[in-house]
Amino acid sequence: MTRAEDLLSSVFGFSAFRPGQAEIVSAVAEGRNALAIMPTGGGKSLCFQLPALMREGVTVVISPLIALMRDQVRALREAGVEAGALTSGNTEEETEGVFAALDEGRLKLLYMAPERLASGGTLTLLRRIGTSLIAVDEAHCVSQWGHDFRPDYLRIGELRRALNVPLAAFTATADEETRAEIVTRLFGGAEPQTFLRGFDRPNIHLAFEVKDQPRRQILGFAAARKGQSGIVYAGTRAKTETLAAALREAGHSACHYHGGMDPDDRREVEARFQREDGLIVVATVAFGMGIDKPDIRWVAHADLPKSIEAYYQEIGRAGRDGAPAETLTLYGPDDIRFRRTQIDEGLAPADRKAADHARLNALLGLAEATECRRQRLLAYFGEAAEPCGNCDLCGTPPEIFDGTEAVRKALSAILRTGESFGAGHLIDILTGAETEKVRERRHDELPTYGVGRDLPKPQWQAVFRQMMGHDLIRPDPERHGAFRMTEAARPILRGEASITLRRDTIRKAAGKPALKMLVSDEDAPLLSALKAKRRALAEAARVPAYVIFPDRTLIEMAETRPATLDQMARVSGVGAKKLESYGAAFLEVITGAAEALHPARMKLAGRAEGALFDRLLAAQTDLSRGEDGTGKYLSCTPATLRKIAESRPGSLAELERIGGMGDQKAERFGSAFLAILEEG
């Protein structure tokens, strides 16, 4: 036996490595920089714990969750390995014990939270104790645009360089883009030895359902698995509490978990979940990363996750013991709208928002898949697979049809309206709706007007959803959610390719009422953009968002779409001071450009005097060198024009008395100004 295999048996009690573990252990033990992408439950922790025992010095493990670190330290100590953790959850006695073990040279593994890297004394400590290896768990947290970003992970690359030791990074969730970001930020761009150990978890059954009384669907799924440990992920904190209560009423042992709870209450839920058989935790995504319970038998999503990466990591908490486990993910148009809004209201640059919309499209593609879900899921991560026989679509093939004609109608409507509108207006065109917006833009004269009357509006929404799932169209963040066609759509539009859609999910969309929205579908993306601008301004000023503008003001902006600062001034909640401070910034979001107004003119914004000012200014410009254009140049200051607009003198004598006028200017401009004032 090699030393690694000996330790594997004597310390950890395993007779053999799992597939892929031996090569990773060898590379890490030999001091090579390594990046390992392994499926959840694939035994990542062993790949740094075992090399730590084979190497001289201390292995520092950086991990994002206190619960995970405590679990691993406890398990290592029970196996006879000296390990400790420095976290904010430690008691004074625990911290003193860790430092004593370090001083005595007994500790082999030191776990610490990434936040500790910000402390000035951390580097000194790690040098003093003889750190010989850095292991980074959940390495995808370094991705600034990922679903679990931790800012302090950005310090790890600097720590590696300062200590000049090898680094081993581990994650279960990393597409190609995230892997590249890990290499850049943790390894300084120097390519580590990379191990991609497959994403397939064949013991997990995959299933999606369109929402149809979602509470009933979740309760039914849980009832069929009564007595089994499970997790229900919900999109909001409030929903975790109401669903947990409903499960308890139905006779289940259930509790809720979210980031707004008291820390002691959260720890109690974590402890109960580890300790109790058959407990259901209804949680936001704040629960789960680092949960090491091997016998979770099912995971349900009451709402659509953020991305395939998030979905894969969350379902990966089930069946870590290798025994069969089941999943169910519910989705509907309101979920998609909610996720789009989250992206649009974020502060990421436009190209990152576009990439996030593409990732959401990929998740919709998995939800609306027409063939084996596992094939679709693994293909996203770059793996080829045969049909799995362990997903809902392999068990019951979906009802499909040739959707080429419907898709071509939709693409034609997008193209003929200049790729400038979202689903709501496009569906109005296709179904021949007689709305003011359709008439205003003369879209009732388009060849595509009314060509889709064969499908009701909810079913057209399902068609657009499937088009996004096939990545034929994407919302454009810079044009407030207007659909743009991708290159994949053009062969279908030209009649060079066909497309298959699912009839069952389209039929289920008929007649389902949507959630009441703050604004219409068409105005929702603009409202998101206005909220993103408000958030940026609020963070810069360090004030609550409502101090900039309350929601009702942004809603009115989104609905009325003011095109000038005068129109902006008429929006409820936009006073003179706020117009001066923020008007141009919000107008730029709405129109793409903001007019520049002199402060004197700004004070008249939204008032009748503002229009008078503009006409007086135009008349002055025309007469600045006299009627024949050869006279001496004369002009009035904006402050003088403002006084004239506000006081409205009725005679030449009154005009002359206004500060800044005088005889010469009154003679040059008087008649024209008085005529304008008389017209009103």
C-alpha positions in Angstrom: 0.0 0.0 0.0 1.1 3.6 -0.7 1.1 5.9 2.3 -2.0 7.7 0.9 -3.9 4.4 0.8 -2.7 3.5 4.2 -4.0 6.8 5.7 -7.2 6.4 3.7 -7.9 3.1 5.5 -6.4 3.8 8.9 -7.6 7.4 9.5 -10.7 7.7 7.3 -11.9 4.1 7.3 -12.3 3.8 3.5 -11.0 0.7 1.7 -10.6 2.5 -1.7 -10.7 6.0 -3.2 -13.8 7.1 -5.1 -13.3 7.7 -8.8 -10.9 10.6 -9.4 -9.8 11.1 -5.8 -6.4 9.3 -6.0 -5.0 11.6 -8.8 -6.1 14.7 -7.0 -4.7 13.6 -3.6 -1.4 12.8 -5.4 -1.1 16.2 -7.0 -2.0 18.1 -3.9 0.3 16.0 -1.7 3.2 16.6 -4.1 2.7 20.4 -3.8 1.3 21.1 -7.2 -1.3 23.9 -7.7 -4.6 22.2 -8.4 -8.2 23.0 -9.4 -10.7 20.2 -8.8 -14.3 20.4 -10.1 -16.1 17.5 -8.5 -19.8 16.8 -8.1 -21.4 17.5 -4.7 -21.0 14.4 -2.6 -17.9 13.3 -4.6 -15.5 13.5 -1.6 -13.9 16.9 -2.1 -12.8 17.4 1.5 -10.8 14.2 1.6 -8.7 15.5 -1.3 -7.2 18.2 0.9 -7.5 16.5 4.3 -5.5 13.5 3.4 -2.6 15.4 1.7 -2.5 17.6 4.8 -1.5 14.5 6.8 1.1 13.6 4.2 2.8 17.0 4.2 5.0 18.8 6.7 3.5 22.0 8.2 0.0 23.2 8.5 -2.7 23.2 5.8 -4.9 26.2 6.0 -8.5 25.6 4.7 -10.5 28.6 3.7 -14.2 27.9 3.7 -17.3 30.1 3.6 -19.5 28.5 6.2 -18.9 28.2 9.9 -21.3 25.2 10.1 -19.3 23.3 7.5 -16.0 24.0 9.2 -17.3 23.0 12.6 -18.6 19.7 11.2 -15.3 18.9 9.4 -13.2 19.8 12.5 -15.4 17.6 14.7 -15.2 14.6 12.2 -11.4 15.0 11.9 -10.9 15.0 15.7 -13.1 11.9 16.0 -10.8 10.3 13.5 -7.8 11.2 15.5 -6.6 14.2 13.4 -5.5 17.4 15.1 -7.7 20.1 13.5 -9.1 23.5 14.6 -11.1 26.4 13.3 -10.8 30.2 13.9 -14.3 31.6 13.2 -16.6 34.3 14.7 -18.6 31.4 16.1 -15.8 30.3 18.5 -16.0 30.7 22.2 -12.9 32.2 23.9 -12.0 28.8 25.2 -12.1 27.3 21.7 -10.0 30.0 20.2 -7.4 29.7 23.0 -7.3 25.9 22.4 -6.6 26.4 18.7 -3.7 28.8 19.4 -2.3 26.5 22.0 -2.3 23.6 19.5 -0.7 25.8 16.9 2.1 27.0 19.3 2.8 23.4 20.3 3.0 22.3 16.6 0.2 19.8 17.0 -2.3 21.2 14.5 -2.3 19.8 11.0 -5.4 21.5 9.6 -6.5 25.1 10.4 -9.9 26.1 9.1 -10.7 29.8 8.8 -13.4 32.0 7.2 -12.4 34.2 4.3 -13.4 37.3 6.3 -10.4 36.7 8.6 -8.0 37.4 5.7 -8.8 41.1 6.1 -7.2 41.1 9.5 -3.6 42.5 9.5 -2.3 39.8 11.8 -3.5 36.8 9.7 -0.5 36.8 7.4 1.9 37.0 10.3 0.2 34.1 12.0 0.2 31.9 9.0 3.9 32.5 8.4 4.7 31.8 12.0 2.9 28.4 12.2 4.6 27.1 9.0 1.7 27.1 6.5 2.7 24.7 3.7 -0.6 24.5 1.7 -3.7 26.5 1.2 -6.9 24.6 0.4 -9.9 26.7 -0.8 -13.3 25.1 -0.5 -16.3 26.4 -2.6 -13.8 28.1 -4.9 -16.6 29.4 -7.1 -17.2 32.0 -4.4 -14.3 34.0 -5.9 -16.4 34.7 -9.0 -17.7 38.3 -8.7 -20.7 37.5 -10.8 -21.5 34.1 -9.4 -24.4 33.2 -7.2 -22.3 32.8 -4.0 -19.7 35.6 -4.4 -17.7 36.4 -1.2 -15.6 39.6 -1.6 -13.0 38.3 0.8 -12.2 35.4 -1.5 -10.5 38.0 -3.7 -7.7 38.2 -1.0 -6.7 34.6 -1.4 -4.6 35.0 -4.5 -2.6 37.7 -2.7 -2.2 35.4 0.4 -0.9 32.6 -1.9 1.8 34.9 -3.3 2.8 36.2 0.1 3.2 32.8 1.6 4.7 31.3 -1.6 2.9 28.0 -1.0 0.9 25.7 -3.3 -2.9 26.2 -3.5 -5.6 23.6 -4.1 -9.0 24.9 -5.0 -12.2 22.8 -5.0 -15.8 23.4 -6.2 -18.8 21.5 -7.4 -20.1 24.4 -9.5 -18.1 26.0 -12.2 -18.9 26.5 -15.8 -16.1 27.5 -18.2 -16.4 31.2 -17.5 -16.3 30.7 -13.7 -13.3 28.3 -14.0 -11.4 30.9 -16.0 -12.2 33.5 -13.2 -11.0 31.1 -10.5 -7.7 30.6 -12.4 -7.2 34.3 -12.8 -8.1 35.4 -9.2 -6.6 32.5 -7.2 -3.7 31.4 -9.3 -2.7 34.7 -10.9 -3.5 33.3 -14.4 -0.9 30.5 -14.0 -2.7 27.4 -15.2 -3.1 24.9 -12.3 -3.4 21.2 -12.8 -7.1 20.9 -13.4 -9.3 17.9 -12.6 -12.8 17.9 -14.0 -14.3 14.8 -12.4 -17.8 14.7 -14.0 -21.0 16.4 -13.0 -23.3 13.4 -13.2 -25.1 12.4 -10.0 -26.9 9.4 -11.5 -28.7 8.5 -8.2 -30.7 11.8 -8.3 -34.0 11.8 -10.1 -34.6 15.1 -11.9 -38.1 16.6 -12.5 -39.6 20.0 -13.4 -43.3 21.1 -13.4 -45.1 24.2 -14.5 -46.7 25.9 -11.5 -50.3 24.9 -10.9 -51.3 25.6 -7.3 -47.7 25.5 -6.2 -48.4 25.0 -2.5 -50.5 22.0 -3.3 -47.7 20.7 -5.6 -45.1 21.0 -2.8 -47.3 19.5 -0.1 -48.1 16.6 -2.5 -44.4 16.0 -3.2 -43.6 16.0 0.5 -46.5 13.8 1.4 -45.3 11.1 -0.9 -41.9 11.1 1.0 -43.2 11.5 4.5 -40.6 10.8 7.2 -37.7 11.5 4.8 -35.3 14.4 5.3 -35.8 17.1 2.6 -35.1 20.7 1.7 -37.6 23.1 0.1 -36.0 26.1 -1.5 -38.2 29.2 -1.8 -37.5 32.6 -3.4 -38.5 34.8 -0.5 -38.1 34.8 3.3 -41.8 35.2 3.8 -42.6 32.1 1.7 -40.2 30.0 3.7 -42.2 30.7 6.8 -45.7 30.2 5.2 -44.6 27.0 3.5 -43.0 25.6 6.7 -46.3 26.3 8.5 -48.3 24.6 5.8 -46.1 21.5 6.0 -46.5 21.4 9.8 -50.2 21.7 9.4 -50.1 18.7 7.1 -48.3 16.6 9.7 -44.7 17.0 8.8 -41.8 18.0 11.0 -40.7 21.2 9.3 -39.0 24.5 10.1 -37.9 27.6 8.1 -34.5 29.1 7.6 -33.4 32.4 6.1 -30.8 35.2 6.4 -33.1 37.5 8.4 -33.4 35.1 11.4 -31.5 35.5 14.6 -28.1 33.8 14.3 -28.9 31.5 17.3 -32.2 30.4 15.7 -30.3 29.7 12.4 -27.8 27.6 14.3 -30.6 25.7 16.0 -32.2 24.8 12.7 -28.8 23.6 11.3 -28.2 21.5 14.4 -31.8 20.0 14.2 -31.4 19.2 10.5 -28.1 17.3 11.2 -29.6 15.6 14.3 -33.2 14.7 13.4 -34.4 12.2 10.9 -37.2 13.2 8.7 -37.0 17.0 9.3 -37.9 19.3 6.3 -36.2 22.7 6.2 -37.9 25.3 4.0 -35.2 27.8 3.2 -33.8 30.5 1.0 -30.5 29.8 -0.6 -28.9 31.1 2.6 -29.2 27.4 3.8 -27.2 24.7 2.3 -23.7 25.5 1.2 -21.6 23.3 3.4 -24.5 21.2 4.6 -22.9 17.8 4.9 -25.9 15.6 5.8 -25.5 12.5 3.7 -29.1 11.2 3.8 -31.1 14.1 2.4 -33.6 12.1 0.3 -35.2 15.0 -1.6 -34.9 18.6 -2.6 -37.8 20.7 -4.0 -37.7 24.2 -5.5 -40.9 26.1 -4.9 -39.5 28.8 -7.2 -37.1 28.8 -10.1 -33.4 29.0 -9.1 -31.1 31.8 -10.4 -29.2 29.6 -12.9 -28.2 26.1 -13.8 -25.1 26.4 -11.5 -27.3 27.3 -8.5 -29.8 24.6 -9.4 -27.1 22.0 -9.7 -25.5 22.9 -6.4 -28.8 23.0 -4.6 -30.1 19.6 -5.8 -26.6 18.2 -5.1 -27.4 18.3 -1.4 -29.6 15.3 -1.9 -28.4 11.8 -1.9 -24.8 12.4 -0.9 -24.7 8.8 0.4 -25.2 7.5 -3.1 -28.6 6.1 -2.4 -31.6 7.2 -4.6 -32.8 10.8 -4.1 -35.5 12.9 -5.8 -35.9 16.5 -6.9 -38.7 18.7 -8.1 -38.5 22.2 -9.5 -41.6 24.4 -10.0 -41.5 27.3 -12.4 -43.8 29.7 -14.1 -43.9 33.1 -15.8 -43.8 35.0 -12.5 -40.6 33.3 -11.6 -39.0 34.2 -14.8 -40.2 37.8 -14.5 -38.8 37.9 -10.9 -35.4 36.5 -12.0 -35.2 38.9 -15.0 -36.0 41.8 -12.6 -33.2 40.7 -10.2 -30.7 40.9 -13.0 -32.0 44.2 -14.4 -32.0 45.9 -10.9 -28.4 44.8 -10.2 -25.5 47.1 -10.5 -23.5 44.9 -12.9 -22.4 46.3 -16.3 -24.5 45.7 -19.3 -22.4 42.9 -20.7 -22.6 41.0 -17.4 -26.3 41.5 -17.3 -26.6 40.1 -20.8 -24.5 37.0 -19.8 -26.8 36.5 -16.7 -29.9 36.7 -19.0 -28.2 34.0 -21.2 -27.6 31.8 -18.1 -31.3 32.2 -17.1 -32.2 31.2 -20.7 -30.1 28.0 -20.2 -32.1 27.2 -17.1 -35.3 27.7 -19.0 -34.0 25.4 -21.6 -33.5 22.7 -18.9 -37.0 23.4 -17.6 -38.6 23.2 -21.1 -36.4 20.4 -22.4 -38.0 18.0 -24.9 -35.6 15.1 -24.2 -33.6 13.7 -21.3 -33.0 16.4 -18.7 -29.7 14.9 -17.5 -28.3 15.1 -21.1 -29.3 18.8 -21.2 -27.8 19.4 -17.7 -24.5 17.7 -18.4 -24.2 19.3 -21.8 -24.2 22.7 -20.1 -21.1 21.7 -18.2 -19.5 20.3 -21.3 -20.2 16.6 -20.8 -21.9 14.2 -23.2 -24.2 11.5 -21.9 -26.8 8.9 -23.0 -30.4 9.2 -21.9 -30.4 8.6 -18.2 -33.7 6.8 -17.5 -33.8 8.6 -14.2 -35.6 11.9 -15.0 -39.3 12.8 -15.5 -38.8 13.1 -19.3 -37.2 9.7 -19.7 -40.1 8.3 -17.6 -42.8 10.1 -19.5 -41.8 11.7 -22.8 -43.3 15.1 -23.2 -46.0 16.0 -25.8 -44.2 17.9 -28.6 -45.1 19.5 -31.9 -43.5 21.3 -34.8 -43.4 24.9 -33.4 -41.6 26.4 -36.4 -44.6 28.4 -37.7 -45.4 29.9 -34.3 -41.8 30.8 -33.6 -41.4 32.4 -37.1 -44.5 34.6 -36.4 -43.0 35.7 -33.1 -39.6 36.4 -34.7 -41.2 38.3 -37.5 -43.0 40.5 -35.0 -39.7 41.2 -33.2 -37.9 42.1 -36.4 -40.7 44.3 -37.8 -40.8 46.3 -34.6 -37.1 46.9 -34.7 -36.3 44.6 -31.8 -37.6 47.4 -29.5 -40.3 45.6 -27.4 -40.8 42.9 -24.9 -43.3 40.0 -24.8 -46.4 42.0 -23.8 -46.5 44.3 -26.8 -45.4 41.6 -29.2 -48.2 39.3 -28.0 -50.7 42.2 -28.4 -49.5 42.5 -32.1 -49.7 38.8 -32.7 -53.2 38.4 -31.1 -54.5 41.5 -32.9 -55.2 43.4 -29.6 -56.5 46.9 -30.1 -54.5 48.7 -27.6 -53.6 52.4 -27.5 -49.9 51.5 -27.8 -50.5 49.3 -30.9 -52.5 52.1 -32.6 -50.1 54.9 -31.6 -47.2 53.1 -33.3 -49.4 51.9 -36.2 -48.4 48.3 -35.4 -51.9 47.3 -36.4 -50.7 47.9 -40.0 -47.9 45.3 -39.8 -48.3 42.1 -41.7 -47.9 40.2 -38.4 -50.8 42.0 -36.8 -53.3 39.3 -35.7 -51.5 36.4 -37.3 -51.4 34.6 -33.9 -55.1 34.7 -32.9 -55.0 30.9 -32.8 -53.3 31.0 -29.4 -54.5 32.9 -26.4 -52.2 35.4 -24.7 -51.0 33.0 -21.8 -50.0 30.4 -24.4 -48.1 32.9 -26.4 -46.2 33.8 -23.2 -45.3 30.1 -22.9 -44.1 30.1 -26.6 -41.8 33.1 -25.8 -40.6 31.3 -22.7 -39.6 28.3 -24.8 -38.0 30.6 -27.4 -35.8 31.9 -24.5 -35.1 28.4 -23.4 -33.8 27.6 -26.9 -31.8 30.9 -26.7 -33.4 32.3 -29.8 -34.2 35.6 -28.1 -32.7 37.5 -25.1 -33.9 40.6 -23.2 -31.5 43.5 -23.9 -30.7 45.2 -20.6 -29.7 48.5 -22.4 -33.1 48.7 -24.1 -35.2 47.9 -21.0 -36.0 44.3 -21.7 -36.7 44.5 -25.5 -36.1 41.2 -27.1 -33.1 40.8 -29.4 -32.8 37.8 -31.7 -29.7 35.6 -31.4 -27.9 34.1 -34.4 -29.6 30.8 -33.6 -32.9 32.4 -34.5 -32.0 33.6 -38.0 -32.1 30.2 -39.8 -35.6 29.6 -38.4 -36.8 33.1 -39.5 -35.4 32.4 -43.0 -37.1 29.1 -43.3 -33.8 27.1 -43.2 -34.4 25.3 -39.9 -37.3 24.0 -37.9 -37.9 23.8 -34.2 -39.8 21.5 -31.8 -41.7 22.9 -28.9 -43.5 21.3 -25.9 -47.3 21.3 -26.3 -48.0 20.1 -22.7 -46.3 23.2 -21.0 -48.0 25.5 -23.5 -51.4 24.1 -22.8 -50.8 24.3 -19.0 -50.2 28.0 -19.4 -53.8 28.7 -20.6 -55.9 30.7 -18.2 -53.4 31.0 -15.4 -53.6 34.4 -13.7 -50.3 36.2 -13.3 -49.3 37.8 -10.0 -50.4 41.5 -9.7 -47.4 43.5 -10.9 -46.5 47.0 -9.9 -46.4 48.0 -13.6 -47.3 46.4 -16.9 -45.0 43.8 -18.5 -43.8 46.4 -20.9 -42.9 48.9 -18.2 -41.3 46.4 -15.8 -37.8 46.4 -17.3 -37.7 50.2 -17.3 -38.8 50.2 -13.7 -35.9 47.7 -12.9 -33.4 50.0 -14.6 -34.7 53.0 -12.7 -34.4 51.1 -9.4 -30.8 50.1 -10.4 -30.0 53.8 -10.9 -31.6 54.7 -7.6 -29.7 51.9 -5.8 -26.4 53.2 -7.2 -27.1 56.8 -6.2 -28.3 55.7 -2.7 -25.2 53.6 -2.1 -22.9 56.4 -3.2 -24.7 58.8 -0.9 -25.0 56.2 1.9 -28.7 56.8 2.3 -31.8 54.5 2.0 -33.1 54.1 -1.5 -36.4 55.8 -0.7 -34.6 59.0 0.2 -33.7 59.4 -3.5 -37.2 58.6 -4.8 -39.9 56.4 -3.4 -41.2 53.4 -5.5 -44.4 55.3 -6.5 -42.3 58.0 -8.1 -40.3 55.5 -10.1 -43.5 53.7 -11.1 -44.9 56.9 -12.5 -41.6 57.6 -14.4 -41.8 54.1 -15.9 -45.4 54.5 -17.0 -45.2 58.1 -18.3 -41.7 58.0 -19.6 -40.9 61.7 -19.4 -38.7 62.8 -22.3 -37.6 66.2 -21.0 -36.8 67.7 -17.6 -40.0 69.7 -17.8 -42.0 66.5 -18.1 -39.9 64.9 -15.4 -40.7 67.8 -13.0 -44.4 67.0 -13.4 -43.9 63.5 -12.0 -45.2 63.2 -8.5 -42.4 63.3 -5.9 -39.9 65.1 -8.1 -39.5 68.5 -6.4 -37.2 71.3 -7.5 -34.3 70.1 -5.4 -34.6 66.5 -6.5 -35.0 67.5 -10.1 -31.7 69.4 -9.9 -29.9 66.6 -8.0 -31.2 63.5 -9.8 -33.4 64.6 -12.8 -30.8 64.3 -15.5 -29.6 60.9 -14.2 -33.0 59.3 -14.3 -33.9 61.0 -17.6 -30.8 59.4 -19.1 -32.0 56.0 -18.0 -35.4 56.6 -19.7 -34.2 58.4 -22.9 -30.6 57.4 -23.3 -29.5 61.0 -23.0 -30.3 63.9 -20.8 -30.7 67.5 -21.8 -28.4 70.1 -20.1 -30.3 73.0 -18.6 -29.0 76.3 -17.1 -29.7 76.5 -13.4 -32.0 79.5 -14.0 -34.0 77.4 -16.5 -34.0 74.4 -14.2 -35.9 76.4 -11.6 -38.7 76.8 -14.1 -38.9 73.1 -15.0 -42.4 71.7 -15.2 -44.0 75.2 -15.0 -45.6 77.3 -17.8 -42.9 79.9 -17.2 -40.4 77.3 -18.5 -42.0 77.3 -21.9 -42.0 81.1 -21.9 -38.3 81.1 -21.0 -37.6 78.8 -24.0 -39.5 81.1 -26.4 -37.8 84.3 -25.0 -34.4 82.6 -25.4 -35.2 81.7 -29.1 -36.3 85.2 -29.8 -33.2 86.7 -28.2 -31.0 84.4 -30.3 -32.8 85.5 -33.5 -32.3 89.2 -32.6 -28.9 89.1 -31.0 -27.4 91.1 -33.9 -30.6 93.0 -34.8 -33.3 92.2 -37.3 -30.9 92.6 -40.3 -28.1 90.6 -38.5 -25.5 93.4 -38.7 -26.0 95.2 -35.3 -23.9 95.0 -32.2 -24.2 91.7 -30.4 -26.6 91.9 -27.4 -28.0 89.2 -25.1 -29.8 88.8 -21.8 -28.5 86.5 -19.0 -30.6 83.3 -18.2 -31.3 84.9 -14.9 -32.9 88.0 -16.6 -34.9 85.8 -18.9 -36.2 83.8 -15.9 -37.3 87.1 -14.2 -39.1 88.2 -17.4 -40.9 84.8 -17.6 -41.9 84.9 -14.0 -43.0 88.6 -13.7 -44.5 88.9 -17.2 -44.2 92.7 -17.7 -47.0 94.2 -19.7 -45.2 97.2 -21.1 -41.8 98.4 -22.4 -41.4 100.5 -19.3 -42.0 97.5 -17.0 -39.6 95.4 -19.1 -36.8 98.1 -18.8 -37.1 98.1 -15.0 -36.2 94.4 -14.8 -32.6 93.9 -13.6 -30.3 93.1 -16.5 -32.4 94.7 -19.2 -31.8 98.5 -19.6 -32.6 100.8 -22.6 -30.6 99.1 -25.3 -31.8 95.6 -24.7 -35.4 96.7 -24.2 -35.2 98.5 -27.6 -33.7 95.4 -29.3 -35.8 92.7 -27.8 -38.8 94.6 -26.2 -41.4 94.2 -29.0 -40.6 90.5 -29.5 -40.6 89.7 -25.8 -43.9 91.5 -25.1 -45.6 89.7 -28.0 -44.5 86.4 -26.6 -45.7 87.3 -23.1 -49.1 88.5 -24.5 -49.6 85.2 -26.3 -48.9 83.5 -23.0 
